[in-house]
Amino acid sequence: MKFWIPALTGLALVTAATSANADEIVVGGKNFTEQQILASMTSQYLEQLGYDVETRAGMGSAVLRQAQENGQIDLYWEYTGTSLINYNDVTESLSLEDTYAKVKELDGEKGLVWLAPSKANNTYALAMRSDSVKETGIKTLSDLAAAINEDDSLTFALNAEFYAREDGWRPLQQAYDFRVGRSNIKRMDSGLVYPALRDGQVDIGLVFATDGRIPAFDFTVLKDDQDFFPAYSLAPVVRQETLDANPELAEQMNKLSSLLDDDTMAELNAQVDVERRTIEDVANTFLEANELL
């Protein structure tokens, strides 16, 4: 198995060799824990099946997508909401099933095939410490909105992207009819939100639904009872040209996808982020436990 460390710019990707030959697969991955686990897992699994695999992990989302469209990446795991909003500019609210159907249709026109989705949905969410949930009775975002409108002292940790996104913080406040003053918001890197919430520096934090630190730090995710957040179902996406050269690849990847759900991804992420196991070891152990190695 060959591993590749990405350049910081897209130029190197544009000049890289393409891969569509039978039995030769270039697996991509983004630059955060869940994606790195998936890239390692996929590469180890496909190598066991006899493919010649090259792994290009640690890439930014937009660069990775461009690389796949240009033919330098054959296969990687993507989130339906990311494709819908960021790559296809669709902002209408859709159900989980309709979101998948829409990106499958739109990306299919670009030569990209969405295989069977997993049951993992790594969407945005707001979380509180579980002891605070018990004390306040806040269990849903509607409960939170009501509490905010009665008490303007609640504080939030948000990453900068969500704070500024057109489908992020401002529309969320509009959807649930609440307002939070700037002084009550701490903007920080996503990875810093979790310890800030755990240590009581803020009352509510923006999290990702499958992050392993949610159960590890005893957080409770507040129910999005108005379905504001789009679905971010996780699924393998492969180039049509690659699939034509390797027709059995779809069934093989669908088998792996069927094993993944929210709890599984949270546990795998926690093994890396909390228990400090290596990504390769976590991926390998999962594959062996499911008799894929």
C-alpha positions in Angstrom: 0.0 0.0 0.0 1.4 3.4 -1.0 0.8 6.5 1.1 0.9 10.1 -0.2 1.2 13.3 1.8 -0.7 16.1 0.0 0.8 19.4 -1.1 -0.8 22.5 0.5 -1.9 23.8 -2.9 -4.1 22.2 -5.6 -1.3 22.6 -8.2 0.3 19.3 -7.4 -3.0 17.5 -7.7 -3.7 19.0 -11.1 -0.4 17.6 -12.4 -0.7 14.2 -10.8 -1.3 11.1 -12.8 -4.8 9.8 -13.0 -5.8 6.3 -12.1 -8.6 4.3 -13.8 -6.8 1.1 -14.5 -8.4 -2.1 -13.3 -7.1 -3.3 -9.9 -5.5 0.1 -9.3 -7.3 2.4 -6.9 -6.3 5.8 -5.5 -8.2 6.3 -2.2 -8.6 9.9 -0.8 -9.4 11.3 2.6 -9.9 14.7 4.3 -7.9 16.1 7.1 -9.7 15.2 10.2 -9.9 12.0 12.3 -13.0 10.4 10.9 -11.9 10.8 7.3 -8.4 9.5 8.1 -9.9 6.4 9.7 -12.1 5.8 6.7 -9.2 6.3 4.2 -7.0 3.8 6.1 -9.9 1.4 6.5 -10.8 1.5 2.8 -7.2 1.1 1.7 -6.4 -1.8 4.0 -9.7 -3.5 2.9 -9.2 -3.0 -0.8 -5.5 -4.1 -0.6 -6.7 -7.3 1.1 -9.1 -7.8 -1.9 -6.1 -7.7 -4.2 -6.1 -4.1 -5.5 -3.0 -2.0 -5.9 -3.9 0.9 -3.5 -2.4 4.4 -3.1 -3.7 6.5 -0.3 -3.9 10.3 -0.4 -5.2 11.3 3.0 -5.1 14.6 4.9 -6.6 16.8 2.1 -8.9 19.8 2.3 -12.4 19.1 1.2 -12.5 21.4 -1.8 -9.1 20.2 -3.1 -10.1 16.5 -2.6 -13.4 17.0 -4.5 -11.5 18.8 -7.3 -9.0 16.0 -7.4 -11.7 13.4 -7.8 -13.5 15.4 -10.6 -10.2 15.7 -12.4 -9.4 12.0 -12.1 -6.5 12.0 -9.5 -8.7 10.4 -6.8 -10.8 7.3 -7.6 -12.7 6.9 -4.3 -13.3 8.6 -1.0 -16.1 9.0 1.6 -18.2 12.1 1.3 -21.1 13.6 3.2 -24.4 14.2 1.4 -24.9 17.7 2.9 -21.4 18.8 1.8 -22.0 17.8 -1.8 -25.5 19.2 -1.8 -24.6 22.7 -0.5 -20.9 23.2 -1.2 -20.5 21.4 -4.5 -24.0 21.7 -6.1 -25.2 25.0 -4.5 -28.6 23.5 -3.4 -29.8 25.3 -0.3 -33.4 24.0 -0.1 -34.3 21.9 2.9 -34.4 18.2 2.0 -35.0 15.0 4.0 -32.1 12.6 4.5 -33.4 10.3 1.7 -34.1 13.2 -0.7 -30.6 14.7 0.0 -29.0 11.4 -1.0 -31.1 11.1 -4.1 -30.3 14.7 -5.1 -26.6 14.4 -4.8 -26.6 11.0 -6.5 -28.4 12.6 -9.5 -26.3 15.8 -9.7 -22.9 14.2 -9.1 -23.8 11.4 -11.5 -23.9 14.0 -14.2 -20.3 14.8 -13.3 -19.2 11.2 -13.6 -19.2 10.5 -9.8 -21.2 7.6 -8.4 -22.6 7.6 -4.9 -22.6 4.0 -3.6 -24.9 2.8 -0.8 -25.0 5.2 2.1 -24.0 4.2 5.6 -26.2 4.8 8.6 -23.7 7.4 9.9 -24.9 11.0 9.7 -22.2 13.4 10.8 -24.3 16.5 10.8 -23.8 19.7 12.8 -25.3 19.7 16.3 -25.4 21.7 19.5 -24.5 19.9 22.7 -24.5 20.6 26.4 -22.9 18.8 29.4 -25.3 16.1 30.4 -25.5 17.3 34.0 -26.6 20.7 32.7 -29.3 19.1 30.6 -30.6 17.4 33.7 -30.5 20.7 35.7 -32.1 22.8 33.0 -34.5 20.4 31.2 -33.2 21.6 27.9 -33.4 18.6 25.5 -34.2 20.2 22.1 -33.2 23.3 20.2 -36.7 24.6 20.8 -36.1 24.2 24.5 -32.8 26.0 24.1 -34.4 28.9 22.2 -37.0 29.4 24.9 -34.3 29.3 27.6 -32.2 31.9 25.7 -35.1 34.2 25.3 -35.7 34.1 29.0 -32.0 34.2 30.1 -29.4 36.0 28.0 -26.4 34.7 30.0 -26.0 31.4 28.2 -22.6 31.2 26.3 -21.7 29.3 23.1 -18.6 27.9 21.5 -18.7 27.9 17.7 -16.2 27.5 15.0 -15.6 30.4 12.7 -17.0 28.7 9.6 -20.3 27.9 11.1 -20.6 31.4 12.6 -20.3 32.9 9.1 -22.0 30.3 6.9 -25.1 31.2 5.0 -26.7 28.0 6.4 -25.1 28.4 9.8 -25.5 30.4 12.9 -27.6 33.3 11.7 -30.2 31.2 9.8 -30.3 28.8 12.9 -31.3 31.8 15.1 -33.9 32.8 12.6 -35.3 29.3 12.3 -35.7 28.8 16.0 -36.5 32.5 16.8 -33.8 33.4 19.3 -31.0 35.9 19.5 -27.6 35.6 21.1 -25.3 38.6 21.7 -21.8 38.6 20.3 -20.4 38.8 23.8 -22.0 35.4 24.5 -20.2 33.7 21.7 -16.6 32.4 21.7 -15.3 31.5 18.2 -12.6 28.9 18.2 -11.2 26.0 16.2 -13.6 23.0 16.1 -11.2 20.8 18.2 -11.1 23.4 21.0 -14.9 23.4 21.4 -15.0 20.1 23.1 -12.6 20.8 26.0 -14.1 24.3 26.4 -17.6 22.7 26.9 -16.2 19.9 29.1 -14.4 22.3 31.3 -17.4 24.7 31.7 -15.9 27.6 29.8 -19.2 27.7 27.8 -22.7 26.4 28.2 -23.4 25.1 24.7 -21.0 23.9 22.0 -21.2 23.3 18.3 -20.2 19.6 17.7 -20.3 17.0 14.9 -22.7 14.2 15.6 -20.3 11.3 15.2 -17.4 12.8 17.2 -16.1 10.3 19.8 -15.7 13.1 22.4 -19.4 13.5 22.7 -19.9 10.2 24.7 -16.4 10.4 26.1 -17.0 13.8 27.7 -20.6 13.0 28.7 -22.3 15.5 26.4 -25.9 15.4 25.3 -26.8 16.4 21.8 -29.9 18.6 21.7 -32.5 17.3 19.3 -33.0 19.4 16.2 -36.8 19.2 16.4 -37.4 21.5 13.5 -34.9 19.6 11.2 -32.8 22.7 10.5 -29.5 21.0 10.0 -29.1 19.2 6.6 -28.4 15.5 6.4 -24.7 14.7 6.3 -25.0 10.9 5.5 -21.7 9.3 4.9 -21.2 7.2 1.7 -18.4 6.1 -0.6 -18.2 8.0 -3.8 -16.3 6.6 -6.8 -15.6 7.8 -10.3 -17.7 6.2 -13.0 -14.6 5.4 -15.0 -13.1 3.6 -12.1 -16.2 1.6 -11.5 -16.4 0.6 -15.1 -12.9 -0.7 -14.8 -13.6 -2.4 -11.5 -17.3 -3.4 -11.6 -17.1 -5.5 -8.4 -16.0 -2.5 -6.5 -19.5 -1.2 -5.8 -20.6 -4.4 -4.0 -17.3 -4.5 -2.1 -17.6 -0.9 -0.8 -21.4 -1.3 -0.1 -20.5 -4.2 2.2 -18.1 -1.9 4.2 -20.6 0.9 4.2 -23.3 -1.3 5.7 -21.2 -1.7 8.8 -21.0 2.0 9.7 -23.5 4.0 11.8 -23.3 6.9 14.3 -22.4 4.9 17.3 -19.7 2.9 15.4 -18.1 6.1 14.0 -18.2 7.8 17.4 -16.5 4.8 19.0 -13.8 4.7 16.2 -13.2 8.4 16.5 -12.9 8.2 20.3 -10.3 5.4 20.0 -8.1 7.9 18.1 -9.0 11.2 19.8 -9.5 10.1 23.4 -7.6 6.8 23.7 -4.8 8.0 21.4 -4.5 4.8 19.3 -3.1 5.1 15.8 -5.5 5.6 12.9 -4.0 2.5 11.1 -4.5 0.3 14.2 -8.1 1.4 14.8 -9.0 0.8 11.2 -7.2 -2.6 11.2 -8.9 -3.8 14.4 -12.3 -2.8 13.0 -11.7 -4.7 9.7 -10.5 -7.8 11.6 -13.5 -7.7 14.0 -15.8 -7.7 11.0 -13.9 -10.4 9.1 -12.8 -8.1 6.3 -9.1 -8.9 6.8 
